[in-house]
Amino acid sequence: MPVLSGLIVSVDAFFIGISLGLQKKCKFIYLVIINAFLLGLCFIGFVIAGQIYELIGFDVDLIVGLAFIGLGVWCILQYFISKHITPRKEGTTIFLVGLVMSLEAMMITMGITFLFLPYSTFLIPLTVGLAHFCYSALSFFLARTQYVQRVPIVVSHVVSGLALIIYGLLALLWS
């Protein structure tokens, strides 16, 4: 079940890959670097979650749910703010998307670890990291085709944010 959760909640990486693939200046090597950093943060998140679990005096589902709802809302708002209020250069956007995706993957890893402790294993961060890479790489290459290029970038950001919000709501409802 933890591995399945890692695969499911990493679906938002598919839409992040589309948004990066639609940016002409983004190269595949950037996506590889982002995902290497992301995998490292997943393992750090796994270790941190295991260490602080006993210190948390209330239901961790509340933390996980609210964190993911906040991340989802932030992803959606960040897109609209950066696009319409303070436009950024494409290179800055690639860096910010990579940072957000990496921190979000770390939070996913921590959330899944919290939910399945004491049965959590290193397969959680490994699954989350590899799923992010596979989903984002596949969609990155799909975005370079003529069919996906017609999808507005806003769709990828909104769907990615909504996926995080839905996961947060599910975590709250499971508690």
ABEGO torsion letter per residue (X at the ends): XAAAAAAAAAAAAAAAAAAAAABAABBAAAAAAAAAAAAAAAAAAAAAAAAAAAABABBAAAAAAAAAAAAAAAAAAAAAAAAAABBBBAAAAAAAAAAAAAAAAAAAAAAAAAAAOAABBAAAAAAAAAAAAAAAAAAAAAAABAAAAABBAAAAAAAAAAAAAAAAAAAAAAX
